[in-house]
Amino acid sequence: MVAIPKHLKPRGSRSNANDRAPFVARGFFLLFCAAALLFRPDARAEFQFDVFLGLDDRVREGHWFPIAFEILNDGPSFTGTVIVGPEATFNSQQQQFAIELPTGTRKRVVLPVFPAAGRFSPWEARLVDPNGKVVAERNGLQPKDLAPHIPLLGALPRTFGGLPILPEVPNRGGDFVPAVARLQSDYLPSNPIALEGLTAWYINSERATDLKADQADALLAWIYAGGHLILAIEQPNDVTALPWLSGVLPFLPESVATRTNNGEFERWLASGPSVIQSPSAVRESASPDPVAARQRRGRPVPVTPSSPVNPYLSIEPHEDFGKAEIQIVFGKITDGQALLSVGDAPVIISATRGQGTVTVLAFSPEREPFRSWKNRSWLWARLVGIPPELLTESESVRWGGSSIDGLFGAMLDSRQVRKLPIGALLLLLVVYLAVIGPFDQWVLKRLNKQMW
């Protein structure tokens, strides 16, 4: 049998395929190893460093506010340090805390801070490792600033569409319009001082169960220190199941029934701001308007063309709402007083707690017919106790803020510091020239150090 030379064998012969098989297998093996290295857990490790500034990104000048941090570590474990402060004075006005970050953990921390750098100042947050290396940072955190006397309503509603709304005020800057901040139970502070910037806080009874023990304690401390809690009851069991909540309410719910409105709500709106207000609410609603100041002190106000118009008196009734059926929670008033009743059923009950106020709504403002009520915004303005002068058209007056360091500059620039007369300045100049001239030359000559 004659052997065929290798160079005369066909290209697709079995021997060539067998020769290439080891190389193909090695290629697949290398691709598999590369894919394993590329998609291994360590290579896909994620690090999340989120910062949430203020109460729904809102900060009132001169009031404490919370900063919430959410950190997710999928990489190696380490103990980090979070540093936060205003960008302009980050090195001198910063706060920091240490936090352990094991692998595969997510942590949330809420820190109360004070806006010492004034309004319109961006903030900066950093996370550094034990060696001082920056692991993550967030720059240019700019909150929505509010003037110190503008009310801020925090809300923890039952549904997304149940967030309270306030009347729209034309010709006012955004920092001079009362605002509503949507709160989240996961980021609520456990320190009552972080809630100091809230004028009032609305909570639906179904969401009250979401509060942890330390958050509930902070809420109670905030109320007794001057806060205003507005609680809407959905079902009696929502209140009776929470001892900390039922103990602070002036109303003990028992059953649920329906009643016809008969226009009671709109007649109550026309009576103006809330009758019961905590001292802090009155203090925060202060404005530079002398007429409003005289009204708050109980002094007579002359009726002049410059007096502000009371918008509560011009509310137009909603005919369909006046005839609607309302689901009301019946119960017993333990203390306080009923601000509004529909027939024989009290629907708005308020009482003082320490320096603060607790207002109970024996109905759900997030359900019909309140949800489609055209005067719904005025109901919330009335509950919060927003004064008429903050709900009328007005030209915005910019209120500037100053940092702590700027106060010393203001003291030096004030008239309390006496300035030197011109004669004294000229005398000092002559003495200075004499010291660096003839006197200096005479001293160096006596020391034989003219080269100096």
Salt bridges, closest charged atoms under 4 A:
GLU61 OE1 - ARG119 NE 3.67
GLU70 OE2 - ARG106 NH1 2.82
GLU70 OE2 - ARG108 NH2 3.56
GLU124 OE2 - ARG126 NE 2.69
GLU137 OE1 - ARG126 NE 3.87
ASP175 OD2 - ARG119 NH2 2.36
ASP175 OD1 - ARG398 NH1 3.31
GLU196 OE2 - HIS63 ND1 3.05
ASP210 OD2 - ARG207 NE 2.61
GLU234 OE2 - ARG158 NE 3.29
GLU234 OE1 - ARG367 NE 2.79
GLU264 OE2 - ARG267 NH2 2.98
GLU284 OE1 - ARG60 NH1 3.60
GLU319 OE2 - LYS323 NZ 3.48
ASP335 OD2 - ARG353 NH1 2.95
ASP344 OD1 - ARG259 NE 3.41
GLU389 OE2 - ARG296 NH1 3.50
